[in-house]
Amino acid sequence: MVIISFLTALILTILIEETVTFLLGYRTKNTFLVVSLVNVITNPIANYIVMANNIFNIIKPDISLVIVLEVLIVFIEWKILEYALPDQKKQSYLILSIIMNLASFLTGVILFGLP
């Protein structure tokens, strides 16, 4: 059951973030590949941290943990995009990362409620 939840979250995140990438005018195969791979790295880790926290009560489970994780993910994804796709301005990847993650976060809130 956990694996299905993780895969559902990952697939939904990739679909949303790839759509945002396309809508913002990034259309190269490499960009789509990197965005997918970045999510394969960051999404399961973030979901595992939230799940482990819910099981072991490491810190009070509330929205603050998710916000901290989202900020870290934006930064990590920005740096990976910057490294893997050096053909754009650095700021454009920061903006892309912020918008992608905001879109996937808000979709999660709408579909599944607040974390």
PyMOL CGO cylinders between C-alpha atoms (Angstrom):
from pymol import cmd
from pymol.cgo import CYLINDER

trace = [
    CYLINDER, 0.00, 0.00, 0.00, 2.82, 2.41, 0.83, 0.3, 1, 1, 1, 1, 1, 1,
    CYLINDER, 2.82, 2.41, 0.83, 4.52, 1.73, -2.50, 0.3, 1, 1, 1, 1, 1, 1,
    CYLINDER, 4.52, 1.73, -2.50, 1.30, 2.49, -4.37, 0.3, 1, 1, 1, 1, 1, 1,
    CYLINDER, 1.30, 2.49, -4.37, 0.90, 5.77, -2.45, 0.3, 1, 1, 1, 1, 1, 1,
    CYLINDER, 0.90, 5.77, -2.45, 4.51, 6.74, -3.19, 0.3, 1, 1, 1, 1, 1, 1,
    CYLINDER, 4.51, 6.74, -3.19, 4.15, 5.88, -6.88, 0.3, 1, 1, 1, 1, 1, 1,
    CYLINDER, 4.15, 5.88, -6.88, 0.86, 7.75, -7.17, 0.3, 1, 1, 1, 1, 1, 1,
    CYLINDER, 0.86, 7.75, -7.17, 2.42, 10.85, -5.58, 0.3, 1, 1, 1, 1, 1, 1,
    CYLINDER, 2.42, 10.85, -5.58, 5.47, 10.59, -7.83, 0.3, 1, 1, 1, 1, 1, 1,
    CYLINDER, 5.47, 10.59, -7.83, 3.50, 10.12, -11.05, 0.3, 1, 1, 1, 1, 1, 1,
    CYLINDER, 3.50, 10.12, -11.05, 1.10, 12.95, -10.20, 0.3, 1, 1, 1, 1, 1, 1,
    CYLINDER, 1.10, 12.95, -10.20, 4.00, 15.25, -9.33, 0.3, 1, 1, 1, 1, 1, 1,
    CYLINDER, 4.00, 15.25, -9.33, 5.83, 14.46, -12.56, 0.3, 1, 1, 1, 1, 1, 1,
    CYLINDER, 5.83, 14.46, -12.56, 2.68, 15.05, -14.65, 0.3, 1, 1, 1, 1, 1, 1,
    CYLINDER, 2.68, 15.05, -14.65, 2.01, 18.40, -12.98, 0.3, 1, 1, 1, 1, 1, 1,
    CYLINDER, 2.01, 18.40, -12.98, 5.60, 19.62, -13.08, 0.3, 1, 1, 1, 1, 1, 1,
    CYLINDER, 5.60, 19.62, -13.08, 6.11, 18.52, -16.69, 0.3, 1, 1, 1, 1, 1, 1,
    CYLINDER, 6.11, 18.52, -16.69, 2.93, 20.39, -17.63, 0.3, 1, 1, 1, 1, 1, 1,
    CYLINDER, 2.93, 20.39, -17.63, 4.21, 23.53, -15.89, 0.3, 1, 1, 1, 1, 1, 1,
    CYLINDER, 4.21, 23.53, -15.89, 7.56, 23.10, -17.63, 0.3, 1, 1, 1, 1, 1, 1,
    CYLINDER, 7.56, 23.10, -17.63, 5.82, 22.93, -21.01, 0.3, 1, 1, 1, 1, 1, 1,
    CYLINDER, 5.82, 22.93, -21.01, 3.51, 25.87, -20.28, 0.3, 1, 1, 1, 1, 1, 1,
    CYLINDER, 3.51, 25.87, -20.28, 6.48, 28.02, -19.28, 0.3, 1, 1, 1, 1, 1, 1,
    CYLINDER, 6.48, 28.02, -19.28, 8.10, 27.39, -22.65, 0.3, 1, 1, 1, 1, 1, 1,
    CYLINDER, 8.10, 27.39, -22.65, 10.71, 24.77, -21.81, 0.3, 1, 1, 1, 1, 1, 1,
    CYLINDER, 10.71, 24.77, -21.81, 10.34, 22.30, -24.65, 0.3, 1, 1, 1, 1, 1, 1,
    CYLINDER, 10.34, 22.30, -24.65, 13.59, 20.35, -25.02, 0.3, 1, 1, 1, 1, 1, 1,
    CYLINDER, 13.59, 20.35, -25.02, 13.76, 16.63, -24.38, 0.3, 1, 1, 1, 1, 1, 1,
    CYLINDER, 13.76, 16.63, -24.38, 16.63, 17.19, -21.96, 0.3, 1, 1, 1, 1, 1, 1,
    CYLINDER, 16.63, 17.19, -21.96, 14.58, 19.59, -19.87, 0.3, 1, 1, 1, 1, 1, 1,
    CYLINDER, 14.58, 19.59, -19.87, 11.70, 17.12, -19.59, 0.3, 1, 1, 1, 1, 1, 1,
    CYLINDER, 11.70, 17.12, -19.59, 14.11, 14.31, -18.76, 0.3, 1, 1, 1, 1, 1, 1,
    CYLINDER, 14.11, 14.31, -18.76, 15.88, 16.32, -16.05, 0.3, 1, 1, 1, 1, 1, 1,
    CYLINDER, 15.88, 16.32, -16.05, 12.59, 17.48, -14.51, 0.3, 1, 1, 1, 1, 1, 1,
    CYLINDER, 12.59, 17.48, -14.51, 11.40, 13.86, -14.34, 0.3, 1, 1, 1, 1, 1, 1,
    CYLINDER, 11.40, 13.86, -14.34, 14.67, 12.60, -12.88, 0.3, 1, 1, 1, 1, 1, 1,
    CYLINDER, 14.67, 12.60, -12.88, 14.80, 15.40, -10.33, 0.3, 1, 1, 1, 1, 1, 1,
    CYLINDER, 14.80, 15.40, -10.33, 11.36, 14.36, -9.13, 0.3, 1, 1, 1, 1, 1, 1,
    CYLINDER, 11.36, 14.36, -9.13, 12.36, 10.70, -8.98, 0.3, 1, 1, 1, 1, 1, 1,
    CYLINDER, 12.36, 10.70, -8.98, 15.07, 11.82, -6.55, 0.3, 1, 1, 1, 1, 1, 1,
    CYLINDER, 15.07, 11.82, -6.55, 13.26, 14.42, -4.43, 0.3, 1, 1, 1, 1, 1, 1,
    CYLINDER, 13.26, 14.42, -4.43, 9.64, 13.26, -4.28, 0.3, 1, 1, 1, 1, 1, 1,
    CYLINDER, 9.64, 13.26, -4.28, 10.13, 9.83, -2.65, 0.3, 1, 1, 1, 1, 1, 1,
    CYLINDER, 10.13, 9.83, -2.65, 12.59, 11.27, -0.13, 0.3, 1, 1, 1, 1, 1, 1,
    CYLINDER, 12.59, 11.27, -0.13, 10.17, 14.03, 0.89, 0.3, 1, 1, 1, 1, 1, 1,
    CYLINDER, 10.17, 14.03, 0.89, 7.27, 11.59, 1.15, 0.3, 1, 1, 1, 1, 1, 1,
    CYLINDER, 7.27, 11.59, 1.15, 9.37, 9.17, 3.17, 0.3, 1, 1, 1, 1, 1, 1,
    CYLINDER, 9.37, 9.17, 3.17, 10.36, 11.93, 5.61, 0.3, 1, 1, 1, 1, 1, 1,
    CYLINDER, 10.36, 11.93, 5.61, 6.71, 12.93, 6.08, 0.3, 1, 1, 1, 1, 1, 1,
    CYLINDER, 6.71, 12.93, 6.08, 5.66, 9.28, 6.51, 0.3, 1, 1, 1, 1, 1, 1,
    CYLINDER, 5.66, 9.28, 6.51, 8.48, 8.53, 8.98, 0.3, 1, 1, 1, 1, 1, 1,
    CYLINDER, 8.48, 8.53, 8.98, 7.61, 11.64, 10.95, 0.3, 1, 1, 1, 1, 1, 1,
    CYLINDER, 7.61, 11.64, 10.95, 3.96, 10.59, 11.11, 0.3, 1, 1, 1, 1, 1, 1,
    CYLINDER, 3.96, 10.59, 11.11, 4.94, 7.13, 12.36, 0.3, 1, 1, 1, 1, 1, 1,
    CYLINDER, 4.94, 7.13, 12.36, 7.63, 8.10, 14.86, 0.3, 1, 1, 1, 1, 1, 1,
    CYLINDER, 7.63, 8.10, 14.86, 6.38, 11.56, 15.88, 0.3, 1, 1, 1, 1, 1, 1,
    CYLINDER, 6.38, 11.56, 15.88, 9.84, 13.08, 15.48, 0.3, 1, 1, 1, 1, 1, 1,
    CYLINDER, 9.84, 13.08, 15.48, 8.42, 16.59, 15.31, 0.3, 1, 1, 1, 1, 1, 1,
    CYLINDER, 8.42, 16.59, 15.31, 4.86, 17.83, 15.61, 0.3, 1, 1, 1, 1, 1, 1,
    CYLINDER, 4.86, 17.83, 15.61, 3.22, 16.83, 12.31, 0.3, 1, 1, 1, 1, 1, 1,
    CYLINDER, 3.22, 16.83, 12.31, 1.83, 19.98, 10.79, 0.3, 1, 1, 1, 1, 1, 1,
    CYLINDER, 1.83, 19.98, 10.79, 2.15, 22.14, 7.71, 0.3, 1, 1, 1, 1, 1, 1,
    CYLINDER, 2.15, 22.14, 7.71, 5.49, 23.60, 8.84, 0.3, 1, 1, 1, 1, 1, 1,
    CYLINDER, 5.49, 23.60, 8.84, 7.34, 20.34, 8.09, 0.3, 1, 1, 1, 1, 1, 1,
    CYLINDER, 7.34, 20.34, 8.09, 5.88, 20.24, 4.59, 0.3, 1, 1, 1, 1, 1, 1,
    CYLINDER, 5.88, 20.24, 4.59, 6.75, 23.88, 3.96, 0.3, 1, 1, 1, 1, 1, 1,
    CYLINDER, 6.75, 23.88, 3.96, 10.35, 23.35, 5.10, 0.3, 1, 1, 1, 1, 1, 1,
    CYLINDER, 10.35, 23.35, 5.10, 10.60, 20.29, 2.83, 0.3, 1, 1, 1, 1, 1, 1,
    CYLINDER, 10.60, 20.29, 2.83, 9.11, 22.20, -0.11, 0.3, 1, 1, 1, 1, 1, 1,
    CYLINDER, 9.11, 22.20, -0.11, 11.61, 25.05, 0.32, 0.3, 1, 1, 1, 1, 1, 1,
    CYLINDER, 11.61, 25.05, 0.32, 14.48, 22.54, 0.43, 0.3, 1, 1, 1, 1, 1, 1,
    CYLINDER, 14.48, 22.54, 0.43, 13.13, 20.77, -2.64, 0.3, 1, 1, 1, 1, 1, 1,
    CYLINDER, 13.13, 20.77, -2.64, 12.82, 24.04, -4.57, 0.3, 1, 1, 1, 1, 1, 1,
    CYLINDER, 12.82, 24.04, -4.57, 16.46, 24.81, -3.77, 0.3, 1, 1, 1, 1, 1, 1,
    CYLINDER, 16.46, 24.81, -3.77, 17.71, 21.29, -4.61, 0.3, 1, 1, 1, 1, 1, 1,
    CYLINDER, 17.71, 21.29, -4.61, 15.74, 21.11, -7.86, 0.3, 1, 1, 1, 1, 1, 1,
    CYLINDER, 15.74, 21.11, -7.86, 16.93, 24.59, -8.86, 0.3, 1, 1, 1, 1, 1, 1,
    CYLINDER, 16.93, 24.59, -8.86, 20.56, 23.61, -8.36, 0.3, 1, 1, 1, 1, 1, 1,
    CYLINDER, 20.56, 23.61, -8.36, 20.14, 20.31, -10.24, 0.3, 1, 1, 1, 1, 1, 1,
    CYLINDER, 20.14, 20.31, -10.24, 18.38, 22.06, -13.14, 0.3, 1, 1, 1, 1, 1, 1,
    CYLINDER, 18.38, 22.06, -13.14, 21.11, 24.69, -13.20, 0.3, 1, 1, 1, 1, 1, 1,
    CYLINDER, 21.11, 24.69, -13.20, 23.82, 22.03, -13.28, 0.3, 1, 1, 1, 1, 1, 1,
    CYLINDER, 23.82, 22.03, -13.28, 22.18, 19.65, -15.75, 0.3, 1, 1, 1, 1, 1, 1,
    CYLINDER, 22.18, 19.65, -15.75, 20.82, 22.31, -18.12, 0.3, 1, 1, 1, 1, 1, 1,
    CYLINDER, 20.82, 22.31, -18.12, 23.39, 25.12, -18.30, 0.3, 1, 1, 1, 1, 1, 1,
    CYLINDER, 23.39, 25.12, -18.30, 21.81, 26.72, -21.38, 0.3, 1, 1, 1, 1, 1, 1,
    CYLINDER, 21.81, 26.72, -21.38, 19.43, 29.05, -19.50, 0.3, 1, 1, 1, 1, 1, 1,
    CYLINDER, 19.43, 29.05, -19.50, 19.84, 31.89, -17.02, 0.3, 1, 1, 1, 1, 1, 1,
    CYLINDER, 19.84, 31.89, -17.02, 20.14, 30.69, -13.44, 0.3, 1, 1, 1, 1, 1, 1,
    CYLINDER, 20.14, 30.69, -13.44, 17.17, 32.78, -12.33, 0.3, 1, 1, 1, 1, 1, 1,
    CYLINDER, 17.17, 32.78, -12.33, 14.89, 31.16, -14.88, 0.3, 1, 1, 1, 1, 1, 1,
    CYLINDER, 14.89, 31.16, -14.88, 15.45, 27.74, -13.28, 0.3, 1, 1, 1, 1, 1, 1,
    CYLINDER, 15.45, 27.74, -13.28, 14.75, 29.14, -9.83, 0.3, 1, 1, 1, 1, 1, 1,
    CYLINDER, 14.75, 29.14, -9.83, 11.46, 30.56, -11.08, 0.3, 1, 1, 1, 1, 1, 1,
    CYLINDER, 11.46, 30.56, -11.08, 10.68, 27.27, -12.84, 0.3, 1, 1, 1, 1, 1, 1,
    CYLINDER, 10.68, 27.27, -12.84, 11.40, 25.30, -9.67, 0.3, 1, 1, 1, 1, 1, 1,
    CYLINDER, 11.40, 25.30, -9.67, 9.23, 27.59, -7.54, 0.3, 1, 1, 1, 1, 1, 1,
    CYLINDER, 9.23, 27.59, -7.54, 6.28, 27.45, -9.95, 0.3, 1, 1, 1, 1, 1, 1,
    CYLINDER, 6.28, 27.45, -9.95, 6.55, 23.67, -10.51, 0.3, 1, 1, 1, 1, 1, 1,
    CYLINDER, 6.55, 23.67, -10.51, 6.61, 22.93, -6.81, 0.3, 1, 1, 1, 1, 1, 1,
    CYLINDER, 6.61, 22.93, -6.81, 3.89, 25.42, -5.97, 0.3, 1, 1, 1, 1, 1, 1,
    CYLINDER, 3.89, 25.42, -5.97, 1.65, 23.85, -8.61, 0.3, 1, 1, 1, 1, 1, 1,
    CYLINDER, 1.65, 23.85, -8.61, 2.25, 20.30, -7.40, 0.3, 1, 1, 1, 1, 1, 1,
    CYLINDER, 2.25, 20.30, -7.40, 1.87, 21.32, -3.73, 0.3, 1, 1, 1, 1, 1, 1,
    CYLINDER, 1.87, 21.32, -3.73, -1.41, 23.15, -4.35, 0.3, 1, 1, 1, 1, 1, 1,
    CYLINDER, -1.41, 23.15, -4.35, -2.73, 20.24, -6.42, 0.3, 1, 1, 1, 1, 1, 1,
    CYLINDER, -2.73, 20.24, -6.42, -1.93, 17.92, -3.52, 0.3, 1, 1, 1, 1, 1, 1,
    CYLINDER, -1.93, 17.92, -3.52, -3.72, 20.22, -1.10, 0.3, 1, 1, 1, 1, 1, 1,
    CYLINDER, -3.72, 20.22, -1.10, -6.77, 20.40, -3.37, 0.3, 1, 1, 1, 1, 1, 1,
    CYLINDER, -6.77, 20.40, -3.37, -6.91, 16.64, -3.98, 0.3, 1, 1, 1, 1, 1, 1,
    CYLINDER, -6.91, 16.64, -3.98, -5.84, 15.30, -0.60, 0.3, 1, 1, 1, 1, 1, 1,
    CYLINDER, -5.84, 15.30, -0.60, -6.29, 18.15, 1.88, 0.3, 1, 1, 1, 1, 1, 1,
    CYLINDER, -6.29, 18.15, 1.88, -3.65, 19.77, 4.03, 0.3, 1, 1, 1, 1, 1, 1,
    CYLINDER, -3.65, 19.77, 4.03, -0.80, 17.52, 5.10, 0.3, 1, 1, 1, 1, 1, 1,
]
cmd.load_cgo(trace, "trace")
